Amino acid sequence: MAKISKNIKKLRASANMSQEALAEKLFISRQAVSSWENDRT
């Protein structure tokens, strides 16, 4: 089973979104998105 972090990164990339763009849509920081994608949180 794929990890959530890999799914987030894959889906964000397939939507041609930057971490910054995803963060803005979710009202969170870009660093939070990065942490999710790198499985730190």
LUMLUM-165109 format. One record per atom (N, C-alpha, C, O): residue number from 0; atom name; x, y, z. Coordinates in steps of 0.1 Angstrom, whole numbers. Example, Ala and Ser with C-alpha at 12.3 -4.5 7.8 and 13.67 -1.06 7.14 Angstrom:
{0 N {132 -57 78}}
{0 CA {123 -45 78}}
{0 C {132 -33 78}}
{0 O {142 -33 85}}
{1 N {128 -22 71}}
{1 CA {137 -11 71}}
{1 C {129 0 79}}
{1 O {134 11 80}}
//
This chain:
{0 N {8 -12 0}}
{0 CA {0 0 0}}
{0 C {9 12 0}}
{0 O {18 13 8}}
{1 N {6 22 -9}}
{1 CA {14 34 -10}}
{1 C {11 43 2}}
{1 O {0 44 8}}
{2 N {22 50 6}}
{2 CA {21 59 17}}
{2 C {13 71 13}}
{2 O {13 75 2}}
{3 N {7 78 23}}
{3 CA {0 90 20}}
{3 C {9 101 14}}
{3 O {5 108 6}}
{4 N {21 101 19}}
{4 CA {31 111 15}}
{4 C {33 110 0}}
{4 O {34 120 -8}}
{5 N {34 98 -5}}
{5 CA {36 96 -20}}
{5 C {24 99 -28}}
{5 O {25 104 -39}}
{6 N {12 96 -22}}
{6 CA {0 99 -29}}
{6 C {-2 115 -30}}
{6 O {-6 120 -41}}
{7 N {1 122 -19}}
{7 CA {0 136 -20}}
{7 C {9 142 -31}}
{7 O {4 150 -39}}
{8 N {21 138 -31}}
{8 CA {31 143 -41}}
{8 C {27 139 -55}}
{8 O {27 147 -64}}
{9 N {22 127 -57}}
{9 CA {18 122 -70}}
{9 C {6 130 -75}}
{9 O {6 134 -87}}
{10 N {-4 131 -67}}
{10 CA {-16 138 -71}}
{10 C {-14 153 -73}}
{10 O {-19 159 -83}}
{11 N {-5 159 -65}}
{11 CA {-2 173 -67}}
{11 C {5 175 -80}}
{11 O {2 184 -88}}
{12 N {15 166 -83}}
{12 CA {22 167 -96}}
{12 C {13 165 -108}}
{12 O {15 172 -118}}
{13 N {4 155 -107}}
{13 CA {-5 152 -118}}
{13 C {-14 164 -121}}
{13 O {-19 165 -132}}
{14 N {-17 172 -111}}
{14 CA {-25 184 -112}}
{14 C {-17 196 -116}}
{14 O {-22 207 -117}}
{15 N {-4 194 -119}}
{15 CA {5 205 -122}}
{15 C {5 216 -112}}
{15 O {4 228 -115}}
{16 N {4 213 -99}}
{16 CA {4 223 -88}}
{16 C {17 223 -81}}
{16 O {24 212 -79}}
{17 N {21 235 -77}}
{17 CA {33 236 -69}}
{17 C {29 233 -54}}
{17 O {17 233 -51}}
{18 N {39 231 -46}}
{18 CA {36 230 -32}}
{18 C {29 243 -27}}
{18 O {20 242 -19}}
{19 N {34 254 -32}}
{19 CA {28 267 -28}}
{19 C {13 268 -32}}
{19 O {5 273 -24}}
{20 N {10 264 -44}}
{20 CA {-4 264 -49}}
{20 C {-13 255 -40}}
{20 O {-24 259 -37}}
{21 N {-8 243 -37}}
{21 CA {-16 234 -29}}
{21 C {-18 240 -15}}
{21 O {-29 240 -9}}
{22 N {-8 246 -10}}
{22 CA {-8 252 4}}
{22 C {-19 263 4}}
{22 O {-26 264 14}}
{23 N {-19 271 -6}}
{23 CA {-28 282 -7}}
{23 C {-43 277 -7}}
{23 O {-51 283 0}}
{24 N {-45 267 -15}}
{24 CA {-59 261 -15}}
{24 C {-63 255 -2}}
{24 O {-75 255 1}}
{25 N {-54 250 5}}
{25 CA {-57 244 18}}
{25 C {-55 253 30}}
{25 O {-58 249 42}}
{26 N {-51 266 27}}
{26 CA {-49 276 38}}
{26 C {-39 271 48}}
{26 O {-41 273 60}}
{27 N {-28 266 43}}
{27 CA {-17 261 52}}
{27 C {-4 266 46}}
{27 O {-4 273 35}}
{28 N {7 264 53}}
{28 CA {20 268 48}}
{28 C {26 258 38}}
{28 O {22 247 38}}
{29 N {34 263 29}}
{29 CA {41 255 19}}
{29 C {50 245 27}}
{29 O {52 233 23}}
{30 N {55 249 38}}
{30 CA {64 240 46}}
{30 C {56 228 51}}
{30 O {61 217 52}}
{31 N {43 230 54}}
{31 CA {35 219 59}}
{31 C {33 209 48}}
{31 O {34 196 50}}
{32 N {31 213 35}}
{32 CA {29 204 24}}
{32 C {43 197 22}}
{32 O {42 184 20}}
{33 N {54 204 23}}
{33 CA {67 197 21}}
{33 C {69 186 32}}
{33 O {73 175 29}}
{34 N {65 189 44}}
{34 CA {66 180 55}}
{34 C {58 167 52}}
{34 O {62 156 55}}
{35 N {46 169 48}}
{35 CA {37 158 44}}
{35 C {44 149 33}}
{35 O {44 137 35}}
{36 N {48 156 23}}
{36 CA {54 148 12}}
{36 C {67 141 15}}
{36 O {70 131 9}}
{37 N {74 146 25}}
{37 CA {87 140 29}}
{37 C {85 131 41}}
{37 O {95 127 47}}
{38 N {72 129 45}}
{38 CA {69 119 55}}
{38 C {75 123 69}}
{38 O {79 115 77}}
{39 N {75 137 71}}
{39 CA {80 142 84}}
{39 C {69 144 94}}
{39 O {71 144 106}}
{40 N {57 146 89}}
{40 CA {45 148 98}}
{40 C {34 140 93}}
{40 O {23 140 100}}
//
